[in-house]
Amino acid sequence: MNLKQLMARALIASAMLSFGTQAAEGADKAAIADVLAKYRLNVETIEKAPVEGLYEVVTNGGVVYANKDGSYFIYGQLFHTTPTESINLTEITQAKRNKKLFEEADVEKELIVYPAKDEKYVVNVFTDTTCGYCMKLHSEMKEYNDLGITVRYLAFPRSGERSPNIGQMSAIWCADDKVDAMNLAKARNFNEESKQCTDLVRRHMALGNAMGVTGTPAIMLEDGTVLGGYLPAKGLLQNLEQKFKG
């Protein structure tokens, strides 16, 4: 990223901060909340968006944009464009929310960790033992670790409580050696007839659902950005370097 790009990003971040610290003056918060409630969306925050007359509404179902009286809504991505790049403002807001949700969930001690010897980055991966691309990612774990990427697993059976493998994943997270249990499960050689940690798995599922995770593997970066789907080790490293090194 060149100097002009860095300056543009800094100016945009500054502008977003100034908007984010302002109260949503002029917005009918009650009206906005009432309309969204009809769609089972609970309002968490309402702030001015960096577009005249538009408000950023963070809900339990993601980020939406509204006019001041709630009569119009936009459910989608808001981008800021410069001569050199486009910045996804919605993604930035959602990432901040995800990071906060992760910290509040207090699940760090529950993660199954595959540490890199020379750690450069840490990613949290929502995984499912019946997911083909999760198995592919797992089979390439050494490549991620060799590139300095530590991988930490959270449980996310894709069909929720109806998942046929929820018992297996509950047993993995209750195993004395969770890494060995996960390795065996991903090789389809794990005996799940053991104690279960179903409540723990449910917590991980609830966290993933709150973040908007709908499939696996879902890779969460340290800033809260969630990448949907498998990335090979070199592709993930490139993504991380671009995001965090500029």
C-alpha positions as CSV (number, residue, x, y, z in Angstrom):
1,M,0.0,0.0,0.0
2,N,1.5,3.4,-1.0
3,L,1.5,6.7,0.9
4,K,-1.6,8.0,-0.8
5,Q,-3.5,4.9,0.1
6,L,-2.3,5.0,3.7
7,M,-3.4,8.7,4.0
8,A,-6.8,7.9,2.5
9,R,-7.4,5.1,4.9
10,A,-6.3,7.3,7.8
11,L,-8.7,10.1,6.8
12,I,-11.6,7.6,6.4
13,A,-10.9,6.1,9.8
14,S,-10.8,9.5,11.3
15,A,-14.1,10.4,9.7
16,M,-15.7,7.2,10.8
17,L,-14.5,7.9,14.4
18,S,-16.0,11.3,14.4
19,F,-19.4,10.0,13.1
20,G,-19.3,7.1,15.6
21,T,-18.8,9.3,18.6
22,Q,-21.8,11.5,17.7
23,A,-25.2,10.8,19.1
24,A,-27.8,9.9,16.4
25,E,-29.4,13.3,16.6
26,G,-32.5,13.6,14.6
27,A,-33.2,9.9,14.4
28,D,-36.4,8.5,15.8
29,K,-34.8,5.6,17.6
30,A,-38.1,4.2,18.9
31,A,-39.6,4.2,15.4
32,I,-36.5,2.5,13.9
33,A,-36.5,-0.1,16.7
34,D,-40.3,-0.8,16.3
35,V,-39.9,-1.5,12.5
36,L,-36.9,-3.7,12.9
37,A,-38.6,-5.7,15.7
38,K,-41.1,-6.9,13.1
39,Y,-38.2,-8.7,11.4
40,R,-37.0,-10.1,14.7
41,L,-34.1,-7.7,14.8
42,N,-33.1,-6.1,18.1
43,V,-31.4,-2.7,17.9
44,E,-28.0,-2.5,19.7
45,T,-26.8,0.9,18.6
46,I,-27.8,3.7,16.3
47,E,-25.3,6.2,15.1
48,K,-24.9,8.7,12.2
49,A,-23.5,7.1,9.1
50,P,-21.0,9.0,7.0
51,V,-23.7,9.7,4.4
52,E,-26.1,12.6,4.8
53,G,-29.4,11.6,6.2
54,L,-28.4,8.0,6.8
55,Y,-28.0,6.2,10.1
56,E,-26.0,3.0,10.9
57,V,-28.1,0.6,12.9
58,V,-26.3,-2.3,14.5
59,T,-28.7,-5.2,15.3
60,N,-28.4,-8.8,16.5
61,G,-28.7,-9.7,12.9
62,G,-26.0,-7.5,11.5
63,V,-25.8,-3.9,10.3
64,V,-28.6,-2.1,8.5
65,Y,-29.0,1.5,7.4
66,A,-32.1,3.7,7.9
67,N,-33.4,7.2,7.4
68,K,-34.3,9.3,10.4
69,D,-37.9,8.0,10.9
70,G,-37.4,4.4,10.0
71,S,-39.5,4.5,6.9
72,Y,-36.7,3.4,4.6
73,F,-34.0,0.7,5.3
74,I,-31.0,-0.6,3.4
75,Y,-29.8,-4.1,4.2
76,G,-26.5,-4.5,2.5
77,Q,-22.9,-3.3,2.3
78,L,-21.9,0.4,2.4
79,F,-18.6,1.2,0.7
80,H,-16.5,4.4,0.7
81,T,-14.5,4.8,-2.6
82,T,-11.4,6.7,-3.2
83,P,-9.3,7.0,-6.4
84,T,-7.2,4.1,-5.2
85,E,-9.5,1.7,-3.3
86,S,-12.9,0.8,-1.9
87,I,-13.4,0.4,1.8
88,N,-16.2,-1.7,3.1
89,L,-17.6,0.3,6.1
90,T,-20.2,-2.3,6.9
91,E,-17.5,-4.9,7.3
92,I,-15.5,-2.7,9.6
93,T,-18.5,-2.1,11.9
94,Q,-19.4,-5.8,11.9
95,A,-15.8,-6.8,12.7
96,K,-15.8,-4.5,15.7
97,R,-19.0,-6.1,16.9
98,N,-17.7,-9.6,16.3
99,K,-14.5,-8.8,18.3
100,K,-16.6,-7.5,21.2
101,L,-18.9,-10.6,21.1
102,F,-15.9,-12.9,21.2
103,E,-14.3,-11.1,24.1
104,E,-17.6,-11.1,26.1
105,A,-18.2,-14.8,25.4
106,D,-14.9,-15.6,27.2
107,V,-14.2,-18.8,25.3
108,E,-10.4,-18.4,25.0
109,K,-9.7,-21.3,27.4
110,E,-12.1,-23.5,25.4
111,L,-10.4,-23.3,22.0
112,I,-8.5,-26.2,20.5
113,V,-5.2,-24.7,19.5
114,Y,-2.7,-25.6,16.8
115,P,0.1,-23.2,17.6
116,A,2.7,-21.9,15.0
117,K,6.3,-22.1,16.2
118,D,7.1,-18.7,14.9
119,E,3.7,-17.1,15.4
120,K,2.8,-14.1,13.3
121,Y,-1.0,-14.3,13.2
122,V,-3.8,-16.0,15.1
123,V,-7.1,-17.0,13.5
124,N,-10.2,-18.5,15.2
125,V,-12.0,-21.1,13.0
126,F,-15.6,-22.3,13.5
127,T,-15.3,-25.9,12.4
128,D,-17.5,-29.0,11.9
129,T,-16.2,-32.5,11.8
130,T,-18.6,-33.4,8.9
131,C,-17.5,-30.5,6.7
132,G,-15.4,-31.4,3.7
133,Y,-13.6,-28.1,3.5
134,C,-13.0,-28.2,7.3
135,M,-11.2,-31.5,6.8
136,K,-9.2,-30.1,3.9
137,L,-8.1,-27.1,6.1
138,H,-7.2,-29.5,8.9
139,S,-5.2,-31.8,6.6
140,E,-3.1,-28.7,5.7
141,M,-2.6,-27.6,9.3
142,K,1.2,-27.9,9.1
143,E,1.2,-25.5,6.2
144,Y,-0.6,-22.9,8.1
145,N,1.6,-23.3,11.2
146,D,4.8,-23.3,9.1
147,L,3.7,-19.9,7.7
148,G,3.3,-18.5,11.2
149,I,-0.5,-18.9,11.5
150,T,-1.8,-20.3,14.7
151,V,-5.2,-21.9,14.3
152,R,-7.7,-22.1,17.1
153,Y,-11.0,-24.1,16.7
154,L,-14.5,-23.4,18.0
155,A,-17.3,-25.9,17.6
156,F,-20.0,-25.1,15.0
157,P,-22.1,-28.1,14.0
158,R,-23.8,-26.7,11.0
159,S,-27.3,-27.9,11.6
160,G,-27.3,-26.7,15.2
161,E,-29.1,-29.0,17.7
162,R,-30.2,-31.2,14.9
163,S,-26.7,-31.9,13.7
164,P,-26.0,-35.7,13.7
165,N,-22.4,-35.0,15.0
166,I,-23.2,-32.8,17.9
167,G,-22.5,-35.7,20.3
168,Q,-19.2,-36.3,18.6
169,M,-18.2,-32.6,18.9
170,S,-19.3,-32.5,22.5
171,A,-17.1,-35.5,23.2
172,I,-14.1,-33.9,21.4
173,W,-14.4,-30.8,23.6
174,C,-14.6,-32.9,26.7
175,A,-11.6,-35.1,25.8
176,D,-8.5,-34.9,28.0
177,D,-6.4,-34.5,24.9
178,K,-8.6,-32.3,22.7
179,V,-6.0,-31.9,19.9
180,D,-5.7,-35.7,19.6
181,A,-9.5,-36.1,19.7
182,M,-9.9,-33.5,16.9
183,N,-7.2,-35.2,14.8
184,L,-8.9,-38.5,15.1
185,A,-12.3,-37.0,14.3
186,K,-11.1,-35.3,11.2
187,A,-9.6,-38.6,10.1
188,R,-13.0,-40.3,10.8
189,N,-11.5,-42.4,13.6
190,F,-12.8,-40.9,16.8
191,N,-14.8,-42.9,19.4
192,E,-17.4,-40.5,20.7
193,E,-18.7,-42.8,23.4
194,S,-17.3,-40.6,26.2
195,K,-18.3,-37.7,28.4
196,Q,-20.0,-34.9,26.7
197,C,-19.6,-31.1,26.9
198,T,-22.8,-30.2,25.1
199,D,-23.2,-26.8,26.9
200,L,-19.8,-25.7,25.7
201,V,-20.6,-26.6,22.1
202,R,-23.9,-24.7,22.4
203,R,-22.0,-21.6,23.6
204,H,-19.7,-21.8,20.6
205,M,-22.8,-22.2,18.3
206,A,-24.5,-19.3,19.9
207,L,-21.4,-17.1,19.4
208,G,-21.1,-18.1,15.8
209,N,-24.8,-17.4,15.2
210,A,-24.5,-14.0,16.8
211,M,-21.6,-13.2,14.4
212,G,-23.6,-14.3,11.4
213,V,-21.8,-17.5,10.7
214,T,-23.8,-19.7,8.5
215,G,-21.3,-22.2,7.2
216,T,-17.9,-23.8,8.0
217,P,-15.1,-23.3,8.0
218,A,-15.6,-19.7,9.1
219,I,-12.2,-18.0,9.8
220,M,-12.3,-15.1,12.2
221,L,-9.3,-12.7,12.1
222,E,-7.9,-10.9,15.2
223,D,-9.8,-7.7,14.4
224,G,-13.1,-9.6,14.2
225,T,-13.4,-9.9,10.4
226,V,-15.0,-13.2,9.5
227,L,-13.9,-14.8,6.2
228,G,-16.5,-17.2,4.9
229,G,-15.0,-20.4,3.6
230,Y,-11.8,-22.3,3.2
231,L,-8.6,-20.5,2.2
232,P,-5.3,-22.3,1.5
233,A,-2.4,-21.4,3.8
234,K,-0.7,-19.1,1.3
235,G,-4.0,-17.4,0.4
236,L,-4.8,-16.8,4.1
237,L,-1.3,-15.5,4.7
238,Q,-1.7,-13.0,1.8
239,N,-5.0,-11.9,3.2
240,L,-3.6,-11.4,6.7
241,E,-0.5,-9.5,5.4
242,Q,-2.6,-7.2,3.3
243,K,-5.0,-6.5,6.2
244,F,-2.6,-6.0,9.1
245,K,0.6,-4.8,7.5
246,G,-0.7,-2.5,4.9
